[in-house]
């Protein structure tokens, strides 16, 4: 979308726009063979009798998978989270000729957690809630989580000692070496936790703003981005870049919120690079848009590769684990890039843009509201 052209002491262009390139990273469900029984060993599986095989349906959906890594961060197996008959089962499974001799698992709430650590600052396996020892090494061990260990913000640490056919042993940890890590169990909460769901939405305020055109005027809204900005491009200094960070605040987020998507209506968001020419002066102008969580992790980006430009509505699926409490803050960054391609000097001025009809809609458990 081209902007009006103003005549100042030098020729001026009025520009605005932004770019956002969607990075969709949904959690992909994979299939594995699962088993049963807390602390169960591979070939003897039954809740009632460890010597009786239990015919569990094969290949349930795995809602989260992470690698079992040795000290060189080489993969020796996997730890899978699966939903089996209403229970969350965490499976240790080794690759190749390696077998499990010992295994340890701890599950704890991520938020405000006091992780049990030893004197060296590593996870203290002596207090891990789940553990097993196998005189005859096995290929797989399964743990059924206690109901009070299951939550939307679950962290875990998983350790195992494995052995090859010659009796050589090594230590492996899940996901990373000697660490607790979040369990992104999207779609993995049992019905007893999830219940029946209904639609729910939360809205953020509409915002009119300006994208700064230079670093000196960039910053966090409303300190930056509340008034028009101008920059002079010269042949010996032909480029300029500016940005504004705008926080989107969503309140009254229900507990157990899931399957949510954010919707944003953009006004005058020019994702495609404009080449603007007047009286022998030529500039290029491009904008980008980035969506991050409160910790700075990038959720999505829009730029010239996006399918729409100017005025449009954008929808993006959010991960379930982003919801932790009844308020959600997402940070957006709008960036403007300018370059003088031909001519000696030109002044560029921006115009207002707008975010409106900003909302997050998803599913909440019926009868579950704000705590």
C-alpha positions as CSV (number, residue, x, y, z in Angstrom):
1,X,0.0,0.0,0.0
2,X,1.6,3.3,-1.1
3,X,1.5,6.3,1.2
4,X,0.9,10.0,0.4
5,X,3.9,12.0,-0.7
6,X,4.7,15.3,1.2
7,X,6.9,18.1,0.0
8,X,9.2,19.5,2.6
9,X,12.4,21.5,2.2
10,X,13.6,18.3,0.7
11,X,11.3,15.7,-1.0
12,X,9.6,13.6,1.7
13,X,7.8,10.3,1.6
14,X,5.3,9.2,4.1
15,X,5.5,5.6,4.8
16,X,4.2,3.0,7.2
17,X,4.0,-0.7,7.4
18,X,5.1,-3.9,9.1
19,X,6.0,-7.5,8.3
20,X,5.3,-10.7,10.0
21,X,6.4,-14.2,8.9
22,X,4.4,-17.0,10.6
23,X,6.6,-19.7,12.2
24,X,4.2,-22.5,12.9
25,X,5.6,-25.0,15.3
26,X,2.8,-27.1,16.5
27,X,3.6,-30.1,18.6
28,X,3.4,-33.0,16.3
29,X,1.8,-36.2,17.6
30,X,3.8,-39.4,16.9
31,X,2.9,-43.0,17.6
32,X,4.7,-45.5,19.9
33,X,3.9,-48.8,21.4
34,X,3.0,-48.3,25.0
35,X,2.5,-50.5,28.0
36,X,1.1,-50.1,31.5
37,X,2.0,-50.4,35.2
38,X,3.9,-47.9,37.2
39,X,7.5,-49.0,37.4
40,X,6.6,-51.8,34.9
41,X,9.3,-53.6,33.1
42,X,9.1,-54.3,29.4
43,X,7.8,-57.9,29.1
44,X,5.8,-58.3,32.4
45,X,3.0,-55.8,32.4
46,X,-0.1,-55.8,34.6
47,X,-1.5,-53.4,37.2
48,X,-2.5,-56.5,39.3
49,X,0.4,-58.9,38.6
50,X,3.8,-58.1,37.2
51,X,4.1,-61.6,35.8
52,X,0.9,-61.4,33.7
53,X,1.0,-59.7,30.3
54,X,-1.6,-57.0,29.8
55,X,-3.0,-56.4,26.3
56,X,-2.8,-52.6,26.0
57,X,-3.9,-51.2,22.7
58,X,-0.8,-50.3,20.6
59,X,0.3,-47.0,19.1
60,X,-1.5,-44.4,21.2
61,X,-0.7,-40.8,20.4
62,X,2.5,-39.4,22.0
63,X,1.9,-35.9,23.1
64,X,5.6,-35.2,23.9
65,X,8.8,-36.9,23.0
66,X,12.4,-36.0,24.1
67,X,15.7,-37.8,23.6
68,X,17.8,-39.7,26.2
69,X,21.2,-38.1,25.7
70,X,24.6,-39.3,26.9
71,X,27.4,-36.9,28.1
72,X,28.3,-36.2,24.5
73,X,24.6,-35.3,23.8
74,X,24.3,-38.3,21.5
75,X,20.9,-40.0,21.4
76,X,20.6,-43.4,23.2
77,X,16.8,-43.6,23.4
78,X,13.7,-41.6,24.1
79,X,11.3,-40.5,26.9
80,X,7.8,-40.4,25.6
81,X,4.7,-38.9,27.3
82,X,1.5,-40.7,26.2
83,X,-2.2,-40.7,27.1
84,X,-3.3,-44.3,27.7
85,X,-6.8,-45.0,29.0
86,X,-7.0,-41.7,30.9
87,X,-3.5,-41.9,32.4
88,X,-0.3,-40.1,31.5
89,X,2.4,-42.7,30.9
90,X,6.1,-41.7,30.7
91,X,8.1,-44.3,28.8
92,X,11.9,-44.8,28.8
93,X,13.0,-46.7,25.7
94,X,16.5,-47.4,24.5
95,X,17.9,-47.6,21.0
96,X,20.0,-50.4,19.5
97,X,21.8,-52.8,21.8
98,X,21.5,-50.5,24.9
99,X,19.3,-51.6,27.8
100,X,18.0,-49.9,30.9
101,X,19.7,-50.9,34.2
102,X,18.3,-48.1,36.4
103,X,15.8,-45.3,35.8
104,X,14.8,-42.2,37.8
105,X,12.0,-39.8,37.1
106,X,10.8,-36.6,39.0
107,X,7.8,-34.5,38.1
108,X,7.3,-31.0,39.6
109,X,5.3,-27.8,39.0
110,X,7.4,-25.4,36.9
111,X,5.9,-22.2,38.3
112,X,7.6,-21.2,41.5
113,X,9.1,-24.6,41.8
114,X,11.8,-25.4,44.3
115,X,13.7,-28.0,42.3
116,X,15.5,-30.5,44.4
117,X,19.2,-30.1,43.7
118,X,22.3,-31.7,45.1
119,X,25.4,-30.0,46.4
120,X,26.7,-29.5,42.8
121,X,23.5,-27.8,41.7
122,X,22.3,-30.9,39.7
123,X,18.9,-32.7,40.1
124,X,19.1,-34.8,43.2
125,X,18.1,-38.3,42.1
126,X,18.0,-39.5,45.7
127,X,14.6,-37.7,46.2
128,X,13.1,-38.4,42.7
129,X,9.6,-39.7,43.2
130,X,9.8,-42.5,40.6
131,X,12.6,-45.0,40.2
132,X,13.3,-48.6,39.3
133,X,16.2,-51.1,39.2
134,X,16.5,-54.0,36.8
135,X,18.8,-56.9,37.6
136,X,18.2,-58.1,34.1
137,X,18.4,-55.0,31.9
138,X,15.3,-54.1,29.9
139,X,14.5,-52.1,26.7
140,X,11.6,-50.2,28.2
141,X,10.3,-48.9,31.5
142,X,7.0,-47.2,32.0
143,X,5.7,-44.9,34.7
144,X,2.1,-44.0,35.4
145,X,2.0,-40.6,36.9
146,X,0.0,-39.9,40.0
147,X,-2.9,-37.7,39.4
148,X,-1.6,-35.0,41.7
149,X,1.6,-34.8,39.6
150,X,-0.3,-33.8,36.4
151,X,-0.8,-30.1,35.6
152,X,-0.6,-27.7,32.7
153,X,2.8,-26.5,33.9
154,X,4.6,-29.7,34.5
155,X,8.5,-29.9,34.6
156,X,10.4,-33.2,34.8
157,X,13.8,-34.6,35.1
158,X,14.6,-38.1,33.8
159,X,17.8,-40.1,34.3
160,X,18.8,-43.6,33.4
161,X,21.8,-45.9,33.6
162,X,22.1,-48.1,30.5
163,X,24.3,-51.0,29.6
164,X,25.4,-52.7,26.4
165,X,25.7,-56.5,25.8
166,X,29.2,-56.5,27.2
167,X,28.2,-54.9,30.5
168,X,29.6,-51.4,29.7
169,X,27.4,-48.8,31.3
170,X,26.8,-45.1,30.8
171,X,24.5,-42.4,32.1
172,X,21.8,-40.7,30.0
173,X,19.4,-37.8,30.8
174,X,16.3,-36.7,29.0
175,X,16.3,-33.6,26.9
176,X,19.5,-32.1,28.3
177,X,22.3,-33.1,30.6
178,X,21.4,-32.9,34.4
179,X,18.4,-30.6,34.1
180,X,14.7,-30.1,34.7
181,X,12.7,-29.2,31.6
182,X,9.1,-28.3,30.8
183,X,6.8,-31.1,29.5
184,X,4.9,-29.7,26.6
185,X,2.0,-32.1,27.0
186,X,-0.4,-30.5,24.5
187,X,-3.4,-32.8,24.1
188,X,-2.0,-35.1,26.9
189,X,-4.1,-34.1,29.9
190,X,-6.5,-36.9,30.8
191,X,-10.3,-36.4,30.8
192,X,-10.3,-36.3,34.6
193,X,-8.2,-33.1,34.4
194,X,-9.5,-31.6,31.1
195,X,-13.3,-32.3,31.6
196,X,-15.7,-31.0,29.1
197,X,-14.8,-27.8,27.3
198,X,-16.6,-24.7,25.9
199,X,-15.5,-21.7,23.9
200,X,-13.9,-18.8,25.8
201,X,-12.2,-15.5,24.6
202,X,-10.1,-12.7,26.0
203,X,-9.6,-9.4,24.3
204,X,-6.8,-6.8,24.3
205,X,-7.2,-3.1,23.7
206,X,-7.0,-1.5,20.3
207,X,-3.8,0.5,19.7
208,X,-2.9,3.2,17.3
209,X,0.8,3.7,16.9
210,X,3.7,4.8,14.7
211,X,6.7,2.7,13.8
212,X,9.9,4.7,14.5
213,X,12.2,5.1,11.5
214,X,15.4,5.3,13.4
215,X,17.1,3.7,16.4
216,X,17.2,6.9,18.4
217,X,13.4,7.1,18.5
218,X,12.8,3.4,18.9
219,X,11.7,1.7,22.1
220,X,8.7,0.4,24.1
221,X,5.2,1.8,23.5
222,X,4.0,4.3,24.8
223,X,7.4,5.8,25.5
224,X,8.0,5.3,21.8
225,X,5.7,5.0,18.8
226,X,3.0,7.6,19.9
227,X,3.9,10.3,17.3
228,X,5.1,10.6,13.8
229,X,8.8,10.2,13.1
230,X,11.0,11.5,10.3
231,X,14.5,10.5,9.1
232,X,16.8,11.9,6.4
233,X,18.5,9.4,4.2
234,X,21.7,10.5,2.4
235,X,23.9,8.9,-0.2
236,X,26.7,8.5,2.3
237,X,24.2,7.2,5.0
238,X,21.5,5.5,2.9
239,X,19.8,3.1,5.4
240,X,17.8,3.4,8.6
241,X,15.9,1.1,10.8
242,X,13.5,1.6,13.7
243,X,11.2,-0.4,15.9
244,X,8.5,-0.3,18.5
245,X,7.6,-3.0,21.1
246,X,3.9,-3.1,22.0
247,X,2.6,-5.4,24.8
248,X,-0.7,-7.1,24.3
249,X,-2.3,-7.8,27.7
250,X,-5.0,-10.4,28.0
251,X,-6.8,-10.7,31.3
252,X,-9.4,-13.2,32.7
253,X,-7.7,-16.2,31.1
254,X,-9.6,-19.3,32.3
255,X,-7.8,-22.1,34.1
256,X,-7.1,-25.1,31.9
257,X,-7.2,-23.0,28.8
258,X,-6.3,-24.9,25.6
259,X,-6.5,-25.0,21.8
260,X,-6.3,-21.2,21.7
261,X,-5.5,-18.9,18.8
262,X,-4.7,-15.2,18.6
263,X,-6.5,-13.0,16.1
264,X,-5.2,-9.6,15.1
265,X,-6.6,-7.1,12.6
266,X,-3.9,-5.0,11.0
267,X,-4.5,-1.6,9.4
268,X,-1.9,-0.5,6.8
269,X,0.7,-3.2,7.6
270,X,2.9,-3.2,4.5
271,X,4.7,-6.5,4.6
272,X,5.8,-6.3,0.9
273,X,8.8,-4.1,0.1
274,X,7.7,-0.9,-1.6
275,X,9.9,0.8,-4.1
276,X,9.0,4.4,-4.2
277,X,10.3,6.9,-6.8
278,X,10.0,10.7,-7.2
279,X,12.1,13.2,-9.1
280,X,15.0,10.8,-9.5
281,X,15.0,9.7,-5.8
282,X,14.2,6.1,-5.1
283,X,13.8,4.4,-1.8
284,X,12.8,0.9,-0.6
285,X,10.6,0.5,2.4
286,X,9.8,-2.8,4.3
287,X,8.3,-3.6,7.6
288,X,8.3,-6.8,9.8
289,X,6.2,-8.0,12.7
290,X,7.3,-10.4,15.5
291,X,5.2,-12.0,18.2
292,X,7.0,-13.2,21.4
293,X,6.0,-14.6,24.7
294,X,6.9,-12.8,28.0
295,X,10.2,-14.6,28.1
296,X,11.3,-13.3,24.7
297,X,10.7,-16.6,22.8
298,X,9.7,-16.0,19.3
299,X,6.2,-17.4,18.5
300,X,5.7,-16.0,15.0
301,X,7.1,-13.5,12.4
302,X,5.4,-11.9,9.5
303,X,7.3,-10.4,6.6
304,X,7.3,-10.3,2.8
305,X,6.7,-14.0,2.6
306,X,3.3,-13.7,4.1
307,X,0.3,-14.1,1.9
308,X,-1.4,-10.8,2.8
309,X,-0.4,-7.2,3.0
310,X,-1.9,-3.9,4.0
311,X,-5.2,-4.4,5.8
312,X,-5.9,-8.0,6.8
313,X,-6.8,-10.3,9.7
314,X,-4.2,-12.7,11.0
315,X,-4.8,-15.8,13.1
316,X,-2.1,-17.9,14.8
317,X,-2.4,-21.0,17.0
318,X,-0.8,-20.6,20.5
319,X,0.8,-23.5,22.4
320,X,-1.1,-24.6,25.4
321,X,1.9,-24.3,27.8
322,X,2.0,-20.5,27.2
323,X,-1.0,-20.1,29.5
324,X,0.2,-20.0,33.1
325,X,-2.2,-17.9,35.2
326,X,-5.2,-15.7,34.5
327,X,-3.2,-13.0,32.7
328,X,-1.2,-13.4,29.5
329,X,1.2,-10.8,28.1
330,X,2.5,-11.1,24.5
331,X,5.0,-8.7,23.1
332,X,4.8,-7.6,19.5
333,X,7.7,-5.9,17.7
334,X,7.1,-3.8,14.6
335,X,10.2,-2.9,12.6
336,X,10.7,-0.5,9.7
337,X,13.6,-0.7,7.2
338,X,14.5,2.1,4.8
339,X,17.1,2.4,2.1
340,X,18.0,5.2,-0.3
341,X,18.6,3.4,-3.7
342,X,19.0,6.4,-5.9
343,X,19.5,10.2,-5.3
344,X,21.5,12.2,-2.9
345,X,19.1,13.0,0.0
346,X,15.5,12.4,1.0
347,X,13.4,12.9,4.1
348,X,10.9,10.2,5.0
349,X,8.0,10.5,7.5
350,X,5.7,7.8,8.8
351,X,2.0,7.7,9.4
352,X,-0.2,6.0,12.0
353,X,-0.9,2.3,12.0
354,X,-3.4,0.3,14.1
355,X,-3.9,-3.0,15.8
356,X,-7.6,-3.7,16.4
357,X,-10.0,-6.5,17.2
358,X,-7.2,-8.3,19.1
359,X,-8.4,-11.4,20.8
360,X,-7.4,-14.9,22.0
361,X,-10.1,-17.6,21.8
362,X,-9.9,-21.2,22.9
363,X,-11.4,-23.8,25.1
364,X,-12.0,-23.8,28.8
365,X,-13.3,-26.6,31.0
366,X,-17.0,-26.2,31.8
367,X,-17.5,-24.9,35.2
368,X,-13.9,-23.7,35.4
369,X,-13.4,-20.0,35.8
370,X,-10.8,-17.7,37.3
371,X,-9.4,-18.9,40.6
